[in-house]
């Protein structure tokens, strides 16, 4: 048992847009009702709010306007730059053609933002409302009482690489609560555990699918792009069988974010997304924009892409799942921030009403009291928009050109075309390797991510059978982890003549979890490291 036990009415795991919106809305509702505000704790594994936050990002500000109707005039609010021009470009190695921007893909009226800066600002608003935000708090497990979630465990600190206590050792902390909201981001560690216990995804029509994204933030000379310009890129450097595309967003006259998103289905083991991003930057359309500029920050994350067909159960006794953890991303628009904000708010509304109607002030909230969260979410614009775009992702399983044609058909028919049932696609696949290119250095880009982990601590990337990496994997796939990892975590080293082994440089990890999803043998598991470790993104 922990030396220290805490309790709150509501515990929220993750200080991203979903978690902070949930905390703010819950505190707001209590104030509006004139009730004693519930005690709320937001647990963030990063050393500060925003340290692990990365997104493109273009924001649909509808839910932010619901939280704060006057957000544009509120002090310090980083949501200022509206989209001024929206382009969709089809790239070949040397040319770029403008495509028509259909209404379903338009960013008119939206904002170009830094999600990291937005979460920092939201954290200030939450604390002003009495919310407790506890950083460097890596939640490692859920607490159950009579098959209901009744709190969380925040993992211990100060263990060495052999899991032995150091002089700085701190016991794990038990935190009891009446409701837990999981807002961990895509492929959340606790959400996976919850799914294993309650089969949340069993009701989904298809397994969740993912993409991996790499992004760079650049400072550029003025005049290269107008502030608020948004470019969506299709085609090169991806081939016609790869789902994905690039983006360039001008945050202001001197800063642009540039990135590449690639679906994990049908992954070529010799494909390196970070290298592909470097190729994209050298395209004749993009190179002049970055010339003379300076890289400020680099990072990576994964994105859930199954959409409507991938939605499963989102509430059980004492717990709800929100944002990317629940798979709430609009793939054709490449947007999930507004869904994260809105789902967090809907979870808060549900918890507030359940707390008001509860007659047992210490017991975790029953599943029946939280079920309305799912129906609210599906009835909101989240559900309506996901349903309308439900076939988009599967359209492109047939390739780029078929995807463009079928998506046009979908737009013209309001989402209806045959066949109407989702394709029985796997969560991801990895094709066998036929060639292995030389290793490519990513450490210079990684340096700008601010990533750090205490070296003398238990590794948070667990490889159950590393011998496979120097036997079957090198023969069958050519060690794809050397390329799909955006942070050079995995390395094959020579120990003595004729012998090799896998070396895991876990201190490089940016917590994107691509490795756990693309590992062809299911031997890699990402677990939360000691609180405070990980990337230290600035303005991403």
Secondary structure, DSSP 8 states (H G I E B T S, - for coil): --S-EEEEEEEEE--SHHHHHHHHHHHHHHHHHT-----EEEE--BSSTTTT-----EE--HHHHHH-TTGGGSTT-----B--EEEEEEE-SS-EEEE---GGG--TT-EE--HHHHHHHHHHHHHHTT-EEE-S--EEEEEEETTEEEEEEE--EEE-TTS-EEEEEE--EEEEEEEEEE---TT-HHHHHHHHHH-GGGGSSS---EEEEEEEEEE--TTSS-TTEEEEEEETTS-TTS-EEEEEEEEETTEEEEEEEEESTTEETT--HHHHHHHHHTSTTTHHHHTT-EEEEEEEEEEE--GGGG----EETTEEE-GGGGT--BTTTTB-HHHHHHHHHHHHHHHHHHHHH-S-TTS---HHHHTHHHHHHHHSHHHHHHHHTTTHHHHGGG-HHHHHHHHHHHHHTTT--S--S-----S--EE--S--------HHHHHTTT-B--SSS--SEEETTGGGGGTHHHHHT--THHHH-TT--EEEEEEETTEEEEEE-GGG--S--HHHHH-TTS-EEE---STB-B---S--
